[in-house]
Amino acid sequence: MPRPSKNKRIGKLPLHTVFTAQGAEKASGALGLLLEEYETLRLIDYLGYTQEACAQRMQVGRATVQALYTSARKKTARFLVEGTTLCIQGGNYELCQENMDLWKGESLMKLAVTYENGEIFQHFGHTEQFKIYEIEEGKILSSQVVDTKGSGHGALAGFLQDLGVQVLICGGIGGGARNALAEVGISLYPGASGDADSQVASFLAGALAYDPDTVCSHHSHEHGESCGGHGQEGGGCGSHGAGHSCGQGGGGH
C-alpha cells in the first residue's frame, strides 16, 4: 500500500485563482496549479526564499520542494506559451500560519524585537538595538535592550542566535535576512509596528497584527532590494480540497 501523501504547510491562499489569456476565454481545458505548487512560487520567486528555507517553512523535505517548484514553473511556462487557462486549486496542504500556539509548553522562550525609542524599528538590517524578552508560560519574566555593535544584515541572524533568540518581531525585512533567520531556526513575524512592549503583549495573546509577506528592500541594502512592498494575498479557488485551516495570524531586512 502506498504511503499517504503528507500535507504541505502553506502560509497564504492566492488572491486570484483563475487566469485566462486574453482572446482565449472560450478555449476548452485548463491547467491546474496545486496550492502547494503555488506556495513554492510565492516563497522562492516572490519572497526570495532559498529552497532550504522554503522547505522549512512548508515543513517538507528539500526534494519535495524541488519537485513542486519544478512542476509549478513548468505549468506557469505552459500557461504563458500556450495561452490556456490556469486555475490554482486543490492539493494536499494545510493552511497553517505560525502563532503563539507553537510555543505553548516551552519552559523558557527568548523573543527579540527590532527596537528604537520604545518602538518597533522598521528596517531589520539597519537596527542598532534589539529588545530581548524572556518569556515563560506566556508571561514576560524580564527584558533588556542590547546593542548590535555594528552588526548588519546577514550577521544579525548569528547575533540573535548567539543570544538564544527563538522568535523575532520586526518591521521590514529583506529576502536574504529571511533566509538567514530561517537557517538558524528563528521564527519570523514581520510587518509589525508601534510600541514594542504592547506588540509583544499582543503576540503572547495571539493577537499580533503583522504581515507574513512583508517585503522590505531599502535603497541602501546590499542585495539591491526596494523598500516597502507588502504582498497581500487571500481568498481561494473553488474547493480547498484536502486543505484546512489550522491557526490564526501569520508570521519579513
PAMAR-13286 format. One record per residue: residue in three letters; x, y, z of N, C-alpha, C, O in turn. Coordinates in steps of 0.05 Angstrom, whole numbers, plus 32768, in hexadecimal, padded with zeros to 4 digits. Layout:
ALAXYZXYZXYZXYZ...
***
This chain:
MET80117FE880008000800080008012801980008024801B8011PRO800D802B7FEE801D80447FED801980558006800480558011ARG802F8063800E802D80748025801B808C801E801D80978008PRO800B809580317FFA80AC802C800B80C58029802080C88036SER800280D78017801280EF8012800F8102802A7FF981078034LYS8026810C80338026811F804A801C813A804280248145802DASN800B8146805280028161804D80198174804E802A81738060LYS801A8187803B802F819C803B802381B58048800C81BC8043ARG803381C28057802A81DA8065802C81F28052804181F78047ILE80168201804F80178219803F800E823180507FFD822E8062GLY80198248804B8014825F805C7FFE827180537FF1827F8063LYS7FF8827180397FE38283802E7FD5827680167FE282698006LEU7FBB827B80147FAD82747FFC7FB0828A7FE77FB382A17FEFPRO7FAF82847FCD7FB382997FB97F9B82AC7FB87F8482A47FBELEU7FA082C47FB27F8B82D87FAF7F7A82D37F967F6282D57F96HIS7F8882CB7F807F7A82C47F677F8182A77F617F97829E7F63THR7F6D82987F587F70827B7F557F6C82727F387F73825B7F32VAL7F6182827F267F5D827A7F0B7F6982907EF87F6382A77EFBPHE7F7A82877EE67F8782997ED37F82828F7EB77F8782787EB0THR7F7782A17EA67F71829A7E8A7F7E82AE7E777F7B82C67E7BALA7F8B82A47E637F9882B67E507F8382C47E407F6E82B97E39GLN7F8882DE7E3A7F7582EE7E2A7F7182E17E0F7F8482DB7E01GLY7F5882DE7E077F5282D17DED7F4D82B37DEF7F4582A77DDCALA7F5482A87E077F51828B7E0A7F3C82847E1E7F3C826E7E2AGLU7F2982977E247F1682937E397F04827B7E347EFA826E7E47LYS7EFF82747E1A7EED825E7E147EFB82447E0E7EEF82307E07ALA7F1582447E117F25822C7E0B7F1E82167E207F1A821C7E37SER7F1E81FE7E177F1881E77E297F3281DE7E377F4881E27E2CGLY7F2E81D27E4E7F4581C87E5C7F5381DD7E6D7F5181F57E68ALA7F6081D47E827F6E81E67E947F8581D87EA27F8481C07EA6LEU7F9981E77EA97FAF81DC7EB87FA881E07ED67F9E81F47EDEGLY7FAE81CC7EE67FA981CD7F027FC381D07F127FD581BF7F10LEU7FC681E67F217FDD81EA7F327FD581E57F4F7FC481F37F59LEU7FE181D17F5B7FDA81CA7F777FE281E07F8A7FF581EF7F84LEU7FD581E27FA17FDB81F77FB47FF781F57FBE800482097FC3GLU800181DC7FC2801D81D97FCC803181E17FB6804781EA7FBDGLU802A81DD7F9D803B81E67F87803C82057F87805182117F84TYR802582117F898023822E7F8A803482397FA28041824D7F9FGLU8034822B7FB8804282357FD0806082357FCB806E82477FD5THR806B82227FBC808882237FB6808E823B7FA480A382477FA8LEU807D82427F918082825A7F81808082737F92809082867F8FARG806D82747FA5806A828B7FB68082828F7FC8808C82A67FCBLEU808C82797FD480A2827C7FE680BD82807FD880CC82917FE0ILE80C282717FC380DC82727FB680DE82897FA280F182997FA4ASP80CB828C7F9080CD82A07F7B80C382BC7F8480CE82D07F7CTYR80AF82BC7F9580A382D67F9D80B182E17FB680B882F97FB7LEU80B582D07FCA80C182D97FE380DF82D57FE580EC82DF7FF8GLY80EB82C67FD3810882C37FD2811382AE7FE5812B82B07FEBTYR8103829B7FEE810D82867FFF812082737FEF811C82707FD7THR813382677FFD814282517FF1813082387FF2811B82388000GLN813782247FE38127820B7FE4812881FF8000811581F38009GLU813F8201800D814181F68029812E8205803B812081F8804BALA812D821F803A811B822F804B80FE8229804480ED82288055CYS80F98226802A80DD821F802180D58205802D80BE82028036ALA80E781F1802C80E181D7803780DB81D8805580C881CB805FGLN80EA81E8806380E681EB808080CB81F8808580BC81F08097ARG80C4820D807580AB821B8079809382088073807F82098081MET809681F7805F808081E58057808181CB8067806E81BB8065GLN809681C78077809A81AF8087809A81968077808C8182807DVAL80AA8197806180AE817F805080CB817E804980DB81908050GLY80D48169803C80EF8166803480F68177801C80E48180800DARG8110817C80188118818D8001811181807FE7810A818D7FD4ALA811481657FE5810D81577FCD80F0815C7FC580EA815F7FADTHR80DE815D7FD980C281627FD380BE817E7FC880AF81827FB5VAL80CC81917FD480CB81AD7FCB80D581AF7FAE80C981BC7F9EGLN80EB81A17FA880F681A27F8D80E281977F7980DF81A37F63ALA80D581817F8080C181767F6D80A981887F6980A0818C7F53LEU809F81947F7F808881A67F7D809081BF7F6E808081C87F5DTYR80A781CA7F7380B081E27F6680B481DE7F4880AC81EF7F38THR80C081C77F4080C581C17F2480AA81BE7F1680A681C87F00SER809781B07F22807D81AC7F16806E81C77F14806281CC7EFFALA807081D87F28806281F27F28806D82037F11805D82107F04ARG808782047F0E809382157EF9808C820A7EDD8087821A7ECBLYS808B81F07EDA808481E47EC0806781EB7EB9806281F37EA2LYS805581E97ECC803981F07EC78036820E7EC1802782157EAFTHR8045821F7ECF8043823B7ECA804E82427EAE804382537EA0ALA806382347EA6806E82387E8B805B82307E768058823D7E62ARG804D82197E7A803982107E67802382247E648019822A7E4EPHE801A82307E7B800582447E7A800D825C7E697FFE82667E59LEU802682657E6D8030827C7E5E803382767E41802D82877E30VAL803D825F7E3A804382587E1E802A824F7E0F802682577DF8GLU8019823E7E1C800282337E0E7FE982447E107FD782407E01GLY7FE982577E237FD282697E257FB9825B7E2E7FA382637E26THR7FBC82477E3F7FA482397E497F9B82457E647FA5825B7E6BTHR7F8982397E727F7F82427E8C7F8F82347EA27F95821C7EA0LEU7F9682437EB77FA482387ECE7F93823C7EE67F8B82537EECCYS7F8E82277EF57F7D82287F0D7F8D821D7F247F9882077F23ILE7F8F822C7F3A7F9D82247F527F8982197F667F7882277F70GLN7F8C81FF7F6B7F7981F27F7E7F8281D67F857F9381CA7F76GLY7F7781CB7F9A7F7C81B07FA27F9781AA7FAC7FA881BC7FB0GLY7F9C81917FB27FB681887FBC7FB4817C7FD87F9E81797FE3ASN7FCB81757FE27FCD816B7FFE7FDB817F800F7FF48180800FTYR7FCC8190801D7FD981A6802B7FCA81AD80447FB381A48048GLU7FD781BC80557FCB81C7806D7FD081E5806D7FE781EE8069LEU7FBB81F580707FBE821280737FC4821780907FB2821680A1CYS7FDD821C80967FE5821C80B27FFB823080B78013822A80B2GLN7FF4824880C08008825C80C48011825B80E18003825380F3GLU802A826380E58036826281008028827581138020828B810CASN8024826B812B8019827C814080248273815B80348260815DMET801B827F817180258279818B8020825C8193802D825281A5ASP800C824F818780068234818E801E8221818B8021820D8199LEU803082288178804782188173805A8218818B806B8206818ETRP8058822D819C806A822F81B2805F822781CD806C822981E1LYS8046821E81CD803B821481E5804A81FB81EF805081EA81DFGLY804F81FA8208805E81E48212807C81E98214808B81DA8221GLU808681FF820880A28206820B80A782108227809982228230SER80BB8205823580C1820E825080CC822B825080C5823A8262LEU80DC8231823C80E7824C823A80EB8253821D80F68243820EMET80E3826B821680E6827381FA80F2828F81FA80EC82A0820BLYS8104829481E7810F82AF81E3810482BB81C9810582AE81B4LEU80F982D281CB80ED82E081B580FB82FB81B18100830981C4ALA810283028198810F831B819280FD832D818180EE83248171VAL81008347818580F2835B817681078370816C81178379817BTHR8106837681528116838D8148810D83A6815780F583AA8159TYR811F83B68161811883C98176812483E58172813C83E7816BGLU811483F98176811E84158176810A8426818480F38429817CASN81138433819A8102844681A980E7843A81B180D3844881AFGLY80E7842181BA80CF841581C380BD840881AD80AA83FB81B3GLU80C4840D819480B48404817E80C283ED816F80DA83E98172ILE80B283DF815F80BE83CA814D80CB83D9813680BE83E78126PHE80E683D5813380F583E2811E80EE83D4810380EB83BC8102GLN80EB83E480EE80DF83DA80D580F383CF80C180EA83C580ACHIS810D83CF80C6812083C480B2813383B180C0814683BA80CCPHE812D839780BE813C838380CD815A838680C98169838680DDGLY8163838980B08180838A80AB818E83A280B681A783A280B7HIS818083B780BD818C83CF80C7818783D380E5818E83E880F0THR817A83C080F2817483C4810E818D83C5811F819F83B5811BGLU818F83D8813181A683DB814381A183CE815E81B483CA816DGLN818883C78163818183BA817C816B83A58179815A83A88167PHE816C8391818A8156837F818D814D838181AA815D838581BCLYS8133837D81AF8129837981CA8124835B81CC8114835081BDILE8130834E81E0812E833181E4811C832C81FC812183378212TYR8108831B81F880F68314820D80F982F6821480FA82E58202GLU80FB82F0822E80FA82D5823780DD82CF824080D282DD8250ILE80D282B9823480B682B3823880B38296824280C082848239GLU80A282938256809D82788260807F82768264807282868271GLU8074826082598057825A825C804682728254803282798261GLY804E8280823F803F82968234804182B08243803282C2823ELYS805482B28256805882CA8266807582D48263808782C48262ILE807882EE8262809282FA826080A082FA827B80968305828FLEU80B782EC827D80C782EC829580D98303829880DD830E82ADSER80E6830B828180F98321828180FD832B826580F5831E8252SER810983428262810F834D82488128835F824A812D836A825FGLN813683618235814E837382348153837C8218814D836D8204VAL815E839482158165839E81FB8183839981F68194839F8207VAL8189838D81DF81A5838681D981AC839581BF819C839881ADASP81C6839D81BE81D083AB81A681DB8397819281E88384819BTHR81D6839B817981E08389816581FE838C815F820A837B8152LYS820A83A18169822783A68167823083A781498245839C8142GLY821F83B28139822783B6811D8221839E810B8226839F80F3SER821683898116820F8372810681F9837A80F281E8838B80F9GLY81F9836F80DB81E5837680C781DD835F80B681ED834C80B1HIS81C5835F80AB81BA834D809881BF833080A081B5832780B5GLY81CE8320809081D28304809681DD82FE80B181D782EA80BDALA81EF830F80BB81FC830B80D581E8830C80EC81ED83018101LEU81D1831A80E881BE831D80FE81B18303810581A982FE811CALA81AE82F180F281A282D780F881B482C7810C81AA82BC811FGLY81CE82C7810781E082BB811981E182C8813481E482BB8149PHE81DF82E3813481DE82F2814C81C782EA815E81CA82E58176LEU81AF82E78152819882DE8160819A82C18169819182BA817FGLN81A582B1815881A98295815F81BB8292817881B582828189ASP81D082A2817981E282A1819081D582A981A981DC82A081BFLEU81C082BA81A781B182C281BF819C82AE81C7818F82B181DBGLY8198829981B68184828581BC8168828D81B48155828181BEVAL816582A081A2814B82A98199813D82948187814A82888176GLN81248290818C8114827D817D80FF828A816B80F7827E8157VAL80F782A2817280E282B0816380EA82CD815F80F582DA8171LEU80E582D8814780EB82F4814180D28302813780C582F88125ILE80CC8319814380B7832B813980C58344812E80D6834F813BCYS80BE834C811580CC8363810980B9837180F680A2836980F2GLY80C3838680E980B4839480D480BC838880B980B5837180B3GLY80CA839780A980D2838D808F80EA837B809080FB837E80A2ILE80EC8368807E81038356807D8105834B806080F183468053GLY811E834880578123833F803C81268320803A81288312804FGLY812683168022812782FA801D814082EC8028813E82D68033GLY815782F98025817082ED8030816F82EA804E817882D58058ALA816582FE805C816382FC8079814E82E78081815382D88095ARG813982E58072812582D08077813282B48077812F82A48089ASN814282B08062814F8296805F8163829180758164827A8080ALA817282A5807C818682A280928178829B80AC8183828A80BBLEU816282A780B2815382A180CB8148828580CA8148827780DEALA813D827D80B28132826280B08147824D80B38142823880BFGLU815F825380AA8175823F80AB817E823B80C88189822580CEVAL817A824F80DA8182824B80F6816A82458107816C82458120GLY8153824080FB813C82378109812C824C8119811E8246812CILE812F826681108120827B811E81068280810F8106828680F7SER80F0827F811D80D58284811180D182A2810E80D882B18120LEU80C682AA80F780C482C680F080A882D080EF809682C380E4TYR80A382E780FB808A82F580FA808E831280F0809283248101PRO808F831680D68095833180CB807C834280C78065833980CCGLY8080835B80BF806A836C80B9805C837780D18045838280CFALA8068837580E9805C838081018066839D8105807B83A480FBSER805783AC8115805F83C8811A805383D18135804183C4813FGLY805D83E7813F805283F28157806383EC8170807A83E4816DASP805783F08187806583ED81A0806E83D081A3805E83BD81A1ALA808883CC81A9809383B181AA808783A081C0807F838981BBASP808583AB81D88079839B81EE805C839381E98054837D81EESER804D83A681DD803183A081D7802F838A81C2801D837981C3GLN8040838B81AE803F837781998047835B81A3803C8347819AVAL805B835A81B58062834181C1804B833681D18045831E81D0ALA803D834781E08026833E81EF8010833381DC8003832081E2SER800D834081C57FF9833781B18002831C81A67FF1830A81A2PHE801B831881A1802582FE8198801F82E881AC801682D381A4LEU802482EE81C5801F82DA81DA800182D381DC7FFA82BE81E5ALA7FF082E781D57FD382E381D67FC882D781BC7FB082D281B9GLY7FDB82D281A97FD282C7818F7FC482DB817D7FB582D4816CALA7FCA82F581827FBC830A81737FCF831E81667FC783358161LEU7FE7831681607FFB832881547FF2832F81377FEB831D8128ALA7FF2834981317FEB8352811680058353810680168364810CTYR8008834280F38021834180E3801A833680C78004832B80C3ASP802D833780B58029832E809A8040831B809380568324808FPRO803A83018091805082ED808B805D82F18071807382E8806CASP80508300805E805B830480438068831F8040806E8327802ATHR806C832D8056807A8347805480958344804780A58333804FVAL809A8353803280B48353802580BE836F802680B38382801ACYS80D58373803380E1838E803480FC838C8028810D837D8031SER8101839C8013811B839E8008812183BC8006811583CA7FF7HIS813483C48016813B83E08018815083E78003815F83D67FF9HIS815084017FFB816284097FE5817F84047FEC818F84027FD9SER81868401800581A283FD800C81A983E0801281BF83DA801CHIS819683CE800E819B83B2801481AE83A5800081AF83AC7FE9GLU81BD8392800B81D283877FFA81C883767FE381D783717FD0HIS81AF836D7FE481A5835B7FCF8195836A7FBB8189835E7FA9GLY819483857FBC818683947FA8816883917FAA815A83937F95GLU815E838C7FC2814183897FC5813483A57FC9814283B87FD0SER811A83A77FC4810D83C07FC780FB83BF7FDF80F183AA7FE6CYS80F683D67FEC80E983D6800680CB83DC800480C383EE7FF6GLY80BC83CC801280A083D48017808B83C38009807483CA800CGLY809283AE7FFA807D839E7FED8072838A800080818379800AHIS8059838B8006804C83788018803A83678008802583707FFFGLY8041834D80038030833C7FF48017833580038018832F801BGLN800083377FF77FE7833080047FD9831B7FF37FD4831E7FDBGLU7FD4830580007FC782EF7FF27FB182E380047FB482E4801DGLY7F9C82D97FF87F8782CD80077F7382C07FF47F7882BF7FDCGLY7F5D82B77FFE7F4982AC7FED7F4E82907FE57F6082837FF1GLY7F4082847FD27F4482697FCB7F3782637FB07F2982747FA4CYS7F3C824B7FA67F3182437F8C7F21822A7F8F7F2C82147F92GLY7F07822D7F8F7EF682167F927EFA82087FAC7EFD82157FC1SER7EFB81ED7FAB7EFF81DD7FC37F1C81DE7FCC7F2E81E17FBCHIS7F2081DC7FE77F3B81DB7FF17F4681BE7FF07F5C81BA7FF9GLY7F3881AC7FE57F4181917FE27F4881867FFE7F3781868010ALA7F61817C80007F698170801A7F728185802D7F79817F8044GLY7F72819F80257F7D81B480367F6981BA804D7F5181B7804AHIS7F7581C480637F6481CE80787F7481E280887F8D81E38088SER7F6681F380977F73820880A77F7C81FD80C27F6D81ED80CECYS7F93820480CB7F9C81FC80E67FAA821380F47FC2821280F7GLY7F9B822680FD7FA7823C810C7FA0825781017F92825980EDGLN7FAA826B810F7FA3828681087FBD829681037FD3828E810CGLY7FBA82AC80F67FD182BE80F27FE682B180E17FE4829980DDGLY7FF982BE80D8800F82B380C9802882C180D0802982D980D7GLY803D82B480CD805582BF80D6806482D080C3807982DB80C9GLY80B68317809680C28317808A80D78329808880E783278075HIS812783558092813783608081814F835B808E816583638084
***
